[in-house]
Amino acid sequence: MKKKVAFIIPACNEQKNIPLLLNEIHEVMEVTPYEYSITFVDDGSTDNSLEVIKALAIQYANIFFISLSRNFGHQNALKAGLDNADGDCTIMMDADLQHPPKIITQLLQQWEAGYDVVYTIRKDHIELPLVKRRTSNLFYQIINNLSDIELEQGTADFRLMDKKVVAAFKGMRETELFIRGLIKWMGFSQIGIEYDPGIRKEGVSKYTLKTMIRFALQGITSFSTKPLYGTAYLGFVFSIASLFYFAYIIYSYYAGHTISGWASIIATITFFGGLQLMILGIIGLYLGKLFMQSKHREEFDMPLEYQVDIPVAQQMQIGKLGLDAIEPVLSKVNTTLFTTANFANQYPDAIKSFANRHEIASHTFYHSKFEVADLAASRLRLEAISGQPVTGLRMPRMRKVEMADVMAAGYGYDSSINPTYLPGRYNNFHLPRTVYTDQGMKRIPASVSPAIRIPLFWLSFKNMPYSLFLALCKQTLAKDGYICLYFHPWEFTPIEEFGLPMYTRRWAGPIMVSRLLQLIKDLQKEGDFIPINQLPNLS
């Protein structure tokens, strides 16, 4: 079966360029071994672009179109196309012929070589207007200096993306888009190739100086709060400078020098102006925290229901520290790591290392927010990073999920059940305690004791006497033939500073690591440790 290449081409007032571009794409693709489709996204054109596209769609069975109700901008037009892409890989390019179709074969070659993203880098020739070259250079300098990503000079949205990248992109819920930056941030294996920009044969460029400035600001604000810090620092500098000026005025007065009347006014204005800038900067930092959290890129399994505000970067670091702490402890046993794709994107090497011995399973894409599309997107991303099939799912906080959606996303089992009752958390006494089938999907509940369903999870391990927890584990193992215990990496790091309830931070840090090591030693006397996907009940 041939692989399919999907083209996404946004177009705004490109009625004369569209047929020319289509002919060039046909010439390139007809001599390749791929099936292909071309989807034009009409971005509110005011000329006859939409009519031209419709006519082409009637003429060719592999031509499709999306018509936006008005001009939503280049980035939103690309997103509309990507949301409907269905190829094994997707190529985005503009309709103005400045993205030359002749390099499509190079993009495909790099994809076949194993790269998930093949982006293009425009060569800036002397023929380009000086203003265009200077503003383009300035654009990338600003982006790289003020944001938290780095883009190569001349990077374009003209690129190829594997289907797993497209699936992951569909899981993103941002509305202010900077696609080339977002794809760079997502990770995956990426490579760039240079190209000579084609000549626009008809029409005028939509990227004016005003558009580029707005685009640069969108890129900076999408990936950084550095400008907010800059405002606070600037206010601090002005305030300090005004204090020195006050000192100079006082010195001049007592030294007998003539002090002009406006000196004290200038010093006062400078001081309070700097103070206002500093206060606005501090307010901006708090707004920045809300802004970055609204991106839903946050990650690590700290229970957010405890109303603890931990910066995103620190959340990631704590999760990574916990994973590093337990990996040596688990080096002699086999386990399952449920991880979000977002965490894996941040620490791919750690996930690859863990995957050498353990099963990698999905905790969806993000921990705090969920959409059905995240099921498939997270599975594909985790498979790409770990290099192993991902068949297992556990929803964050054991959130309910439709089995039809889980099956459609390609999973083999779901472990999003704690079959007990905890006020405000679980109400699952009616569900089976052990492995069962639900609408064709195997479900593996977390273990609870046979008699009164005491949950054998992290909170019990932290707060019960160790001997009691171990006795319940042995009792459950004897009854059910297996036990399914679970913990969070953050429990194995010192977390006292965050003000969490005592029952969540008891035995935190190194003492928790020692406690887990003892549990493993005691349970190894009773049986073998296996990952969930090797449970005999699943076959």
N, C-alpha and C positions, 0 to 999 in steps of 0.2 A: 504494500500500500504506500502510495506516495505521501511524503510529508507536505504539509500545507503552509504556505506563507501568506499572511494577511497584511495587506497594506492599509495604513490609515493616513488619509491625506486631507487636512483641513484646507478649505478654500473660501476666500472672501474677495469677490469681484475679480475672478480669474477666468472669465469666460473664454478668452482666446488661448490661454496657456494650458487649460485642462486637456483638450484633445492632443496637443503637442506632447505633454507629459505622458499621457496614456499610451501614445504610440511608442515612446522611448521605453516605457516599462515593458510593454508587450515584446519589443525586440529583444530585450535582455532576458525575460523570463521564459520565452518560448523555446530557448535552447538549453534550459535547465531541467533537471528531473523533478521539479516540484509542481504541485498544484498551487494555484494562487487565487486570491480574491482581492479586490480593490474597493475600499469603502471611502467615498468622499463625504466629508462633513461640511455642508454649506453653512458658513458662519454668518448668516444674515446678509447675504450678498444683495446689492441693490442693482446689479446688472443682470444679465441673463445666465449667470453661472448655474443656477439651479436647473433651468430648462435644459442647458447643455448636458448636465449630469444625468438628468432623467432620460434624455434621449439615448445617452450611452448605456444606461442601465437596461433599456429596452433592447438595444442592439447586442449587448454582451451579457451572457448568463452569470459571469463572475464579477460584474460591477454592481455595487450597492451604494446606497446613499443615506445620509442622515441630514435632515433639514432642521436647523435650530430656528426658533421663533424670532430671534433677533441676533444681533452681534454680541456674543458673549466673550469674545476674545480668543486668541490663538490657543492658550493653555486649556481652556474649558472645551474648546472644540476637539483638541487632542484627547482629552479625558472622555468625551462622549464617544469617540471612536474606540478607544481602548476598552471601555465598558462593554462594547459589543464585539470585540475581537475574539476570534475562535480558531486561530491558526496554531500550528506547532511553534511558530515564531511570528512576531509582528514587527513590521518595519514602518516607522513614522517618517514622513517627509512632507515638505511643503509643495504647493502646486505651482510655484513661480519659476520652476526649472533651475533654481540656484542650488538645489540639492540634486546633483547629477545621478540619474539612474544607472549610468555605466559602472558605478562602484558597488552596485547591489550584490554582484557576484562575490566581491571581496568580503562584504558583510556576512554572506552566507558561508563562505569558506571558514571564517573565524568562528562562526556558530558551530559548524560541523567539527571544528577543532576542539570544542568543549567550552567555549565562552558563553555565558548567559546573557551578557549585554555587550554589544559592539557599537560603541558610540563613534561619532565622527568629529574631526577637528578641522575647521576651515583654515586654509592657508590665506593669509592676508597679503595680497599682491599690491604692487605699487599702482596698479590700474584702479584699485579701489580709491574712492575719494578720501582725501586726508582726514576730513572730519569723521568719516565713517570708521577709519582705522583707529583714530585717536579715541573716539568714544567707545569703541569696542574694547580696546586695551584698558581703558579706565573702568569699564563695566566689570571686567574679570578681576582687576586689582581690588576694586571695592568689595566684590563678593568674597574673594579669598581672604581679605584682611579683616572684614567685619562679620563674617558668618562662620559657622562651625563646620563647613565643608570646604573642599578645595576642588575647583574645576580648572581643567587645563585651558589655556588661552585659546579661544576660538571654538570651544565645545558647543555643539549644536544639538537641537532636539532631533535631528536626523540620526536615527539609530535603529538597531535591531534588538529585540528583546525576546528571550525564550518565553514559552507559555507560562512557566512557573513564576517568572518575574511579573508578567502581566497579571497573573492571578493574585500575587502579593500586592501589586499596585491597586487592584480593584478593592482590596481590603482597606486601603487608606481612605479616610473620611474627611480630608482637608478640602476646604472650598477655595482658599487663596492659594492657587497652585504655582509652583515653580518646579516643573516636571524634571528638568535635567538635574536639578539639585536633589530632588526627592529620590530619584533613581540612584544617584550617587550615594545617598545616605543609606539606602536599603541594603547595600552590600552586593552579594553575588560576585561571581567572577566576571570582571570587566576588562575590556581592552579598547583602545582608541586607534582609529586609522585616519590619516590625513586625506583631504580632498581639495581639489581646485574648484571653487564655486563657479557654477554656470552663470551665464548671462541672462538676466531677465529680458525676455523678448517682447513682452507686452505689459502694460500697466506700470504702477509705481510701487515701491517698497512700503509695507505697512509699518515698518520699524523706524519711526521717526525718533529724533533725539528725545522728545517728550516721552514716547513709548519706552525707550530704553531706560530712561531714568526711573519711570514707574516700575519697570520690570526688575531693575536692580534693587529698588527699595523692597519689592515683594520678595525677592530672593533673600535679602538680608534679614528681613523681619520674620521670614518663615523658619530660619535656622539659627537665629542668634538673639540674645538679649544684650549683646555688647554695647549697642548705642545707648541703652538705658544706664549701664555702668558709666559710660563716657559722660553722660549728663551729670551724674552724681559727682564724678571726679572733677569735672569742670567747675561745678558749683563750689566744691571744696577749695579748689585752687583760688578762685576769685575771693572767697571769704578770707583765706589766709593772707592773700595779697593785700586786701583792704586793712587787715589788722596791722600788717607791717607799715602800711601807709599812715594809719592812726599813730603808730609809734613814732614815725618820722615827723608828723605834725606836732606831737607833744614835745619831741626833742627840739624842733625848730623854735617852738614858742619859748621854751626855757633858755634856749641858746641866744635869744634876742633877735632872731631872724624875723622878718616881716612875713606874716602868714596871710595869704589872700583869703577873702571871705568864702570863696567857692571851694576851697580845699576840703573843709570839713563836710560840705555837701556832697562832693564827689566821693569822699571816703565812705560816707554813710550809704550813698546809693550803691556803691560797689559792694559793700558788705552785705546789705540786705538783698541786692540782686543775686549775689553768689549764694546767699542762704536760701533764697527761693529756688534757685536752680538745683541746689543740693536736695532740698525737700521734694521737689518735683521728680528728681532722679530716684530718690528712695521710693516714692509712690510708684514710679514707673517700674522699679524692680519687683514690687509686689504684683503689679499688673502683669509683668513679664512672666512671673511664676504661673499665674492663672492662664496666660496665653500659651505657654509651652505645654501645660497640662491639658489644655483644650485640644491640642494636636493629637492626643491619645497615643503618644509615643512612649509613655511612661512604662516602667516595668520593674518589678520584682514582687514576690508574693507576700509582702507585708499586708496584713489584713486592713484594708482601707476603712472598714467599718469602725475602727478605733479612732477615727478622726485625727490621725497623725499626719502632719504636713512634712514630708521628707522630699527634698529636691530630687528631681528625676535622676540626675547623674549619681547622686548618693544612693538612691534605690538600686540602680544597676550595680554599683560597686559592692554594696552589701550582699546582694545575691551572688555575685562572683566570688566574694570572699568566703561565703558559706559553702559554695560548690568546691572551692579549693580546699577547704577544711575537711570535707567529708570524702573527697576522692581517694585519699590514701587509705581511709578506713574501709572503703568499699572495694579496695583493690583485689581482695581475695574472694569476693562473692559476686553474684550477678543480680542486677536490679533493673528497675525501670525509672528513667528520668522523664517526668512530664514537664516540658518547658514551653514557654511562649515563643513564637517565632521572632518576636521583637527582641527578647533577651538573646536568642541565638544569633540574631543579626549583629548585636553589639559584641558578642564574645564567640565568634564562630570556632576559633581554635579550641576553646574550652569544651564546646559541644563535640567537636571532632574527637578530642582526646577521650571524653566520656564514652563516646560511641564505640571506641575500640573494645570495650568489655560489656557495656550495658545497652539495654534497649532505650532508644529515644522515642518518646511519644509526645503527642500534641497537648498543649494546655491552651489552645487557640492562639490567635495572633497577639492579642493584648489581654492584660489581666483584668482591667477595670471596665472595658467596653466590649460589646460583642455584636457582630452581625453574622448572619448565616454564611455569607461569603467568606468569612474568616476561617471556617472549617477546612475548606479545600485549600485556601491560600496558605494557611499555616502548615498543613501537611506537606504540601509541595516544597515550601521553603525549608522545612526541617529535613526533608529527604535530600535536598540539594546540599545542605551544610553537613549533615551527618554521614552521607554516603550509604545509608541503609533505608529499607522500606519503613515507612511510618504507618503502623496499623492501629495504634491505640489512641484513645481520646479521653481526657478528663477535663471537664469544664471547670474554670475557676470557681471556687467556693461551692463546688458540686452543683452548679446552676443547672436547672432543667433544660433539656434540649430534645428536639423531636428526632426520633430514631430514623425517620425517613430522610431527614437532612443529613444525619451522620452517615447513613448508607450511601447517599448520593455523593458525599464528599470523599468516598473511597476508603472508609475505615473498616477494620475487621472486628473491633470491640470498643465498647464504651465503659468507662469506669467512674462515671459521674454520680455515684450513689453512696450515701452513708445511711444504711438501713436502720436508723434509730430515731429517737426523738430528742432534740435539744431545742429549748425555747428560742424562737427567733432565728433558728438556723436550719434545722432539719425536722421533718414530720413524715417519716418513712417507715413506720411500724408495719404498714400494710405490704411492703415490698419484701421479696425473698432475701435471705441473708447471704446466700451463696450464688454461684454462677447460674444465670438463667437466660432464656432467649425472650426478647421483646420485639415484636414485629420484624422478626428475621435477623435481629442484631443481638450478638452475644453481649451480655452486661456482667461486669465483674464488680460487685459492691466492695467497698472497704470493709474490713472484717469488724464484726461486733461479737461479743461473747454469746454463747448459745442460750443462756437462761434469760437474763433480763436485758440483753442487747446493750451492754456497756461498750461504747465505741473504743476500739483499740487504735487510736490515732494520736497525733502529736500532743494534744492537750492532756490526754490521759497519761501519756508517758512522762510529761513534765510534772504532773501534780499528784499522781499516785505514788505510794511507796513502791520502789522498784520490784520488790518481791511479789507484790500483788499484781502488778502489770505483767510480770513474767508468768505468774501462775495462770492468769486469764489467757495469755497467748498460748500456753501449752494446752489448756483446756479446749480452746477453740481449734487448735491444730489437730488434736485427737478426735474431735467431733467432725470437723469439716474436711480434714485431709490437707488443708493449706491455711495460711493466714496472709492477709493482704494489709500490711501496715503502711502508713505514710507520714512523712515529715517534710519540712520546708528548709531549703538551704539557709535562710536568714536566721533560723533558730540556733545555728552553730556559730554565730558571731555575737560579740558583746553588743547588746541592744538597750542597755539600761538608760542611756542618755535620751531616748525618744519618749519616755513617759508613758509607755504602754502599760496596760494593767498587769499586776504582778503575776497572775496566772498564765500570761503569755510569755513572760521573760524569765520565769523560774528555770534554773539550770542552763541559762543561755551561755554561749561561748564555749571555751575549751572543756568545761565540765560536762557540757551536753555531748561533745565529741567522745569523751571518755565513757559516758553513759551508753551511747550508741554502740561503741566498740564492745562493751561488756554484754549488751543485749545480743549482738551478733555471735559472740563466742558461746553464749548460753543456748541460743537457738540452733547453732550448728550441730549441737549434740542431738537435736531432735529431728533434723532433716537437712535438705539442701536448699540453698537460695537460688531461685530462678527468676528471670524477668516475667512479667505478666503474660507476654505473648507466647510463652512456652507452657502455660498451664494446660494440663491434659484435658481439662473440661472444655477447652476452646475448640478442640478438633472435632 
